[in-house]
Amino acid sequence: MKTIETYFFLLCGAILQGLSMSLFLFPHSIPSGGGAGLAILMNHFLHLPLGFALWIANAVFLIFALNYFGFTWTFRTLLSVAVTSTTVSIITPLIPHFHFHILVELFIGGIGFGLGVGILIRKGASSGGMVIPALMISSYRNWRPGKVMMVINLIIFLITSIVIDYKIVAYAIICQLVSTNMIDLIHRFKFHKYKFLSPSWRKR
């Protein structure tokens, strides 16, 4: 039962991440992270579909993850990356971009992406990409994974901004501030189980 619950939340987190990227961030070429930034660069230079480019961007890091985190964690991350990439591949051409306001879409996308990644980390996986080296560093140095990820991603953002548009840096930093704080919030959040039908509850 616990295994089913784990993979259910992994599926939800990966889909939420993919929806946030395809609906709110990618239409403005805003990378949600380093892996997404590499995907946008590959899409720009090689004209690869974003979903496929996202998969390639994560492949190398998954090899390192296998040696560092073990098979179970890597398998869950591989599954999460596959679901996210599939979601982006399906949603991007299927649903036209409904432009409202870039800052509003940026905040919604950042919150959704952060929630998705936070759920994946809580359930023993990651969104792939730069989250993998970020988790390596955070586990070794006992730092918050969200903050470590932001520092790593800034380098990718700078490269993306030089190639595509300098405004992307500002937008990407805002996205990272929103998403990494959501990741740290989910990472620190304490879940309390309340047994409403327990004898102690009946006596109240």
N, C-alpha and C positions, 0 to 999 in steps of 0.2 A: 504493500500500500504506500509506503514511504517512497519507494522508487517511482511509482506512478505519479505521485505528487511532485517529486523532484523534476521529472521530465515534462510534466504539464507546465510548471512554472518556467522551465527552460524554453519551452515552445512559446509561451506568452511573452517572455522577455525578448526573445529573438525577433518575433513578429513585431512587437512594439518598437524595437530598435529599427527594423527595416522600414516600417511605416513612417517613422519620424524622419529618416533619411530621404526616402523617395518622395514624400509629400511636402516636406517643409525645408529641407536643407539642400539637397542636390539640385533642385530647380534654380537655386541662386548660386550654384557651384561652391557652397559653403561646406567644407569638410567637417564632419562631426568628430573626427580624430585623425591620427596619423595614417591608419589603414585606409580610411575613406579619402584622405588627402592624396595618397598614392593612387587610389582608384580614379580620382578625378584627373590626375596628371596623365595616367595611362589612357583615359578616355579622350583627353585633349590631344595627346601626341599620336596615339596608336588607333584612336577611334574605336576602342573596344567598348562593348556594352558595359554599363556601370556595374551590373550584378556580377558579370564574369570577371571584370577588373578587380572588384572587391574580393572575389575568391582568390585570385592570383596574389593579391597584396597580402593575404593572410597565410598563404601556403608555407612560406619560408619560416615564419614565426611559429607555426604549428610543429615544425620539426624540432625546434629548440624546446618547445613546451613538452614534447614527449619525453625528453631526457630529464627535464627539470621537475615537472609536476606529475609525471606518471601517465599510465594509459587511460584511466577512468576520467581524469580531468581533461586530458587531450581529446578523448572521444566526445565528451560533452561539449567542449569548445568547438570541435569539428562539426558537430550536429548544429550548434547554435549559428556558426558561420554559414553553413549550408542553408538553414532556414532563413536567415537574414538576407543572404544573397538571392535566394529564390523569391523572397518577398519583394525585394527591390526590382528584380527582373520582371515580375508579374505586374506590380503596381505602377511602375514608371510609365510604360506605354499604355496601360489600361485606363488610368485615371488622369485626365488633363490637369495641369497645374492651375489651381484657382488662386490667383494672386490677390492678397488682401493688403498687407503691409509687411515689408521685409522684417522689421523689428518684432512684430507680433508673431510672424511665422518662425522667426529665429528663436524666440523664447519658448514657443510651443514645441518646436523641434528639439531644442536643448533639454527641456524638461522630459519629453518622451524618450529621448535617447538616453539620458541619465538614469531614468527609471528602469529602462530595459537592461542596460549594462549592470546596474545595481542589483537587479533580480538575478542576472546570470552569475555574478560574483557570489551572491549569497547562497546560490544553489550549486556551487562547486564547479563553475565554468567561467568563461569570459567571452567577450565579443570578438576575440582575436586581435590581430593588428598590434598596435602599440600597448594595448592592455597587458599583453604577455610580458614584455620586458618591464613594464611598470609594476606588475605584481611580483616579479622577481626581485626588483629593487626594494619595493615596499616590505616584502617578507624578510629580506635580509637586513634592512635598516630599520624596520618597524616604523615606517612612515605611512601616511594615509595614501592609498592607491590612487585616489582621484587627483591629488596634488602632483604626485610623481608623473602621472599620465599627462597632465597639462604641460609640464616642463618639456617632456619628450615631444609632444605634439607641436609645440611652438616652432620647432625647427622645420617640420613638414609644412606648417602654415606659411612660414616665410618663403619657402621655395615655391609653394602654390601661388602666393601673392605676386611674386616676381614674374612667374610665367603667365598667369591669367589676369589678375587684377589686384592692385595693392589694397583695395578696400576689403578684400577677403580676410586679411589679417585681423582687422578690427572686428568684423563679423564673427570670424572663427574664435577669437579670444572671448567675445561675449558668449558664444555658444559653449565654449569650454568652461567658463566661469559658472554658467547655469548647470551644465550637465555634470561637471565634476563635483559640484556641491550636492547635487542630487545623488550621485554615486556614493559619496561619503555619508550622506544622510541615511541611505538604505543600508550601507555597510555597518553603521553604528547603531541602527534602530534595534530596539529590544522587543521581541515578540513575546507577549504574555498570553498563556493559554488559560482561559476561564472555563471551568466546568460548571455550566449553569444547572445541570441536573445532578450535581453532587449532593451528598447528605448535608454538607455545611451550608450549601446555598438554600436548601429547603428550610433550614432552621432560622434563616434571616426573616 
